[in-house]
Amino acid sequence: MISDVQNINIAEYDYPLPDGRIAKYPLAERDASKLLVLKDNEIHEDHFRNIGKYLPEKSVLVFNETKVVRARLQFVKDSGAAIEVFCLEPITGDGDYQLAFSAGSPVEWRCLVGNSRRWKDGPLTMPLKIKDKDVTLVAERMEKTDAYSVIRFSWNPADVSFAEVLETAGEIPLPPYLHREAEAGDRERYQTVFAKYEGSVAAPTASLHLTKPLIAKLKEQGHDIEEVTLHVGAGTFRPVATDTIGEHEMHSESIIVRRQCIEHLRDNIGRTIIPVGTTSMRTIESVYWIGVMFIEQGFEERSIHVNQWFPYQKRETLPTAKESLDAILKYLDIHHLDALHATTALMIAPSCPIRITKALITNFHQPKSTLLLLVSALIGDRWKDAYRYAIDHDFRFLSYGDSCLFVPKPF
């Protein structure tokens, strides 16, 4: 089974995407975006603000509460050379994002460094003004690998938090395919209206269409809302560059799912659970496989990680979604935890068992991307019909583009 999925040719997930169809800016109103609905094997077109008309009755919508960090820091050397330091994930705080952001000086992060060859040695500095305090931010490269650099950031006064440093000095990390610098408006529009926990370098873009009045309306219509957290990594922008997906290494991302959410999902398995965005889908499907891991490997406390090929291992039977979620709750009980903390590199591709997700709200994704594989795992080759319709009917693509609702079968 693993070899079958690893042999999938990524060329089968290509489609023509003219640059002019990529939305460079968001619409003036979040919920005014177009909505493509694939349901009952038919394709409909509407606007996102009317999505409630197409949701199965009493659906459970799962939002990703991650907040995009102003992760790009632009330093200028005395020579005039510009060096960009892009914060990927914290080392300080044992990788706990909230601890890392609340920490004072110094902190260490894994980072990407732009124009790296011009930074041979010595620190980089940046003068800042934070709450009427003069602050000098210092960046020192402690280690360099092929994948990233370890950067130590320090500043005085040391009691200023790193979150305050980034809020003042950093820039919103827009996707590279937008081919433009971040502007003032992106600080609001490249965040969801419910963003809460800092840690992402990319927005959960399907949720950018939601407004607080629309969320309230969906609740009035009888739909439930649940929240999870997946901190989106820079790997989300990386297309599959190999011929087959077996050669592609998925990026690892941090997830946090509270006990209340796990209980809510377990108690509502019979309803239509709809993640809003691929990040929410990866989170709740990863949660299922973590429960499988506990059932198969035991409940001792450990670092929890979902390998990208774990779902494809040969098994005689699979636990039900309820059995898996019960196993997670047992783990939380044993270790007196109120939330599940884990990392996931889960690759959802055709033949991956989908155990919790029943439908998906998402944007249009890049050609030859793992996100297209995820969509295909849910709706099969119908993604080609949906994308062809979108191209033919002037839909806007990618992060600031239009949206889809995929319901793979009647409920």
N, C-alpha and C positions, 0 to 999 in steps of 0.2 A: 504493500500500500504506500509506503514512503517513497519507493522508487517511482511509482506511477505519478505521484504529484510532483516529485522532483524533476521529472522529464517533461513537464508542461513547457511548451515553447512560448516565450513571452511575446513573440511576433504575432501570436493569435489574439493579443490584447492591445493591438495598435489600432489607431484610427486617425484620419487627417484632422488636425486642429489648426486652422489659420490663426496667426497671431492676433488678427483683428477680432476674433471671437473670444479672446481672453479678456475678462472684465478687469480693467486697470483700476477702477474706482467703484465704490459701492453706490447703489441707488440712494436717492435722498431719503427714502423711507425704507426701513429694514424689511417690512413685510410686504412691500410692493413688488418684490422679485417674482418672476414667473415660477410656476410649479408644474412639473411634469409628473403625472400620476400613471403608474403602471399597475393596474388592478384588474382582476378577472380576465387577464390576457388581453386587455384593451388599454390603449394609451389615451389619456385625457390631458388637456392643457387648461391651467387656471392661474391664479395668483396665490402666493403663499398665505396671505391673510385668510384665505378660504379653505385651508387645509383640513379644518374640522369636518367639512362635508364628506371627506374621503377616508377618514380614519375609521377602522372597525370600532364597533360600539364598546365603550368602556375600556379603551386601550390604556396601557401603562407606558408613558413616555419617559425615557431615561436620558437626562441631561448630563453633560460633562461640565463640572464647575471650575475647571482649571482656569487660571488667569495668565495671560501672556505677559511675560517679563520684558522689560526694555533691555534686551540682552546684548545689543550691539554697543560697544564702547569704542569711540574714535579718538586715538591718541595721535599727537604730532611730535616727532622727534625734533631735537634742536636743529638737525640738518634739513628739516622741512618734510621729511618722509612721513606719509600717513600710514599708521598701523591700526588695523581694526582687530579688536579682541571680542570674539563672540562667545558668550558664556553658555555652555552646554548643560552641565550638571555639577552639583556641589560635591566636594570631597569633605569639606567642613560639615560637622553635624552628622557624620556617618551617612551622608547622602540624603538626610531628611531635609526637604526643601524649606519647610517652615523654620526649622532651627537655623539653617544656613542663611536665610534672609533676615532673621532677627538678630544674627550675630554681629558683634562689633568687630573692630580690626584686631588681627588680620583674618582673612578667609582664603581658602584655596578652592579653585574650580578647574574642571576640565574645560578647555576652550579651543575654538578654532582661531587661528591667527592669520589675518589677511596681510599680504605683502611681507610675509614672514622673513624672507631673505634679507630684508632691510633692517631687521632687528636681530643683530648678531649677539649683542650682550648689553648688560646694563639695564637699569630700570626705565620704565616709561612713566611720565607724570602728567597729571591733568589738574589744573586749579578749578575749584568748585565753590559755590556759595550755597550752603545748606542751612536753612533756618537762621539766616543772618550770621552764620559762622563761616569763616574762611577755612576751607578744607582742601588739602592736596591729596589726590588719589595717586597711589603708586602701584604699578604692576611689574612684577618680576617673574620671569620664566624659570620655573624650577626643574622642569622635565619636558622633553619633546619626544613624541613617538610619531609613527606614520599617520596615526588617526587623530591625534589631538596634542595639545600642550597643557601642562599643569601650570596654572598661573596663580601666584600669591598676590592678593590685593591687600594693601594696607593704607591707613589714613589716620590723620589726627584732626579732631579729637576722636579717640578710639570708641567712645560710647555711641557715636552715630552708627545706625544699623546699615548693613549692606543693602537692604531694601531701599533706604533713603538715598544711598549713593546711586543705585541704579535708576531710581525715580528721577533724580536730578541729571545724571550724566548720560544715561543710556537712551538708545533709540529703539522704537518698535521694529522687530525683525521681520519685515515684509518678505513674502516668498520671492525667491530670485526671479521667477518667471514673470513678475510684474514689471521688471526692468525700470524701476524708479525708486527714488529715495522716499523714506517715510515722511509724511507731512503731518501737520498738527491734527488734522481731522482723523488720521489713522489711530491716534491714541484712544479715541472713543469707539470708532467703527470697527477696529480690528480686535475688539473685545465683545464678548456676549454681555447681555444686560444682567446676567446672573453670575458673572465671573467672580470667584471668591478666593481661591487658593493659588498663590503665585507659583509658577514652575514651568510653564510652557514657552517654547520658542516659536510656536505656531498656534493659531486659533483653531478651536473645534468649529470649522466654518459652517457646517449645516445649522448650527445654533445662532449664527449671526442674523438669521432672518426673524428670529423671535423677538417680540416686544412684550413688555409687562402686561399691557391690556390684552394681547392675544393669548398669553399664558393663562390669564384670569378667565378668558372666554372658554378656553379648552377645558379648564376645570369645571366651569358651569355646565358644559356639555356632558360631564360625567367621566372625563378622562383623568387619570391619576398622573402625578409627576413624581419622579424619583431622581436622585442625584448620585453620581459617582465622580471620581476624579482620576483622570489619566493625564499626566504631564507630557505633552507632545514634544518629541525630540526633533533635532534637525534632520534626522534620517527620513522624516516624512516627506521631504522634498527630493529624496534621492530615487530616481527611476531605476528600474531593473536594467543593468548594463550588460548582463550575461544572456546567452542564448536561451538557457533553461533556468527555471526558478530555483532548482536545486543548488545552483552556484551562488545564489544571492543570500547574503547574510542580513537578516532582519535586525533593525535597531531595537535596543531594549528601552522600555519606558516604565516609569514608576506609576503604580496604581494604588488608590486608597478607596476602600469600599466599607462604609459603616455597617455595623450590625443591623441597624434598623432597615437599611436598604436590602440586605440579604434576606431578612425575615419577610419584608414586603414582597420581594420577588418570589420567594418560596411559596408564600400564601396566595399568590396570584398567577401561578404557572399556567392555569387554565385560560387566562385572558391573553389578549394580544399585546405582547411586550415589544415596544418599538424603540430602539435606540435612536437618538437624534444625533446622527453623525457616526462615521466609522470609528472614531475614538471610543465612543460609548459602546459600540458593538464589540470592539476588541476587548473592552474592559469586562463586560458581562459574560462574554464567551470565555475569556481567560479565567473568570471566577469559576465557571463550570469546571474547567480543566484542573484548577487548583483543588476543587473538591474531589475530583477523580484521583488526583495525586495523593491526597490524604487517605482515601479509601484503599489505594494500592500500596502506599508506602508507610502509613502510620501517622501518628499525630504528635510526634516529638517536635519541640520548638526549633525552628531553623529559618534561614533566609529562604524566602519562597520565590521561585522563578519559573516561569513557563517557557520552555524551550520551543523554538518555532516549529519543530517537527513532532512534538509530544502527542498531538491529537491523531497523528497518522500511524502510530504504532499499532501492530496487530493485537486485537483483543477479541475474546470470544463474545463478550457482551459489554455494554456500557451502562453505567448507572443512569437512572433517570435524573432529570434536572432537580427534582425535589430531593432525591438521595444525596446528590452532590452538594446542594446548598445546606442540607442538614449536617453533612460532614464538616463543612466550614464553620457552622455555628457550634458544633462540638469542639472543634479546634479552638475557637475563641473562648469557649467556656473553660476548657482545660487550662488555658494560659492567661485567663482573666483579661482578655483584650476586648476593647469596644469597637475595633475596626480591623479590617484585613489590610495589611501593608504588603505589597509584593512588587515584583518587576515582571514584565512580560515581553517576549519577543515573538508572540504568537503570529504565525502566518495563516490567515484564513484564505484558503484557495479552494477551487473545485475539488470535491471529495472530502473536504473537511466537514465532519458532523456539526451542524448548527443546532444547539441544544436549548437555548433560551430565547434568542431573537426570532420573532415571527414576521416582522416587516422592518423597513429601514427608511429613515429620512436622511438624505445626504445631498451633497453637491455633485457636480460633474468633475471627474478626476482626470489627471494627466494620462496620456497614452503610455502604455507599457509600464504601468505602475502596480504595486501590490494592492492598491485600493480598488483597482478594477478587478483584480483577482477576487477580492473580498465580495464585491457586488455580484460577480459571476457565481460565487459559491452559494449565494442566496437565491438568485433568479435565473441562473443558467445563461444561455446565449441570448436571452431576451434583452440583455444589456445592449447588444448591438442594435436592436430595433429602437430602443429608447434613445441611444446616442445619435443614431441616424435621424430620428425625428427631431431631436434637439438642434442638430446642425441645420436641418432643412427649415426649421421654424424660428430661427434667429434667437435661440437661447444664448445666454451669456455663461461662460465657462470659468471654472476653477474658483479660487478662494472668495472673491467678491462677486461671483456669478450667481446663476439661478439654481433652483433646487429640484429635487425629485422625491417622490414617495413611491417606494417599491413594496407592493404587497404580493408576494409570490403565489398565493392561492387564497381562495375565499375562506373566511373564518365566520 
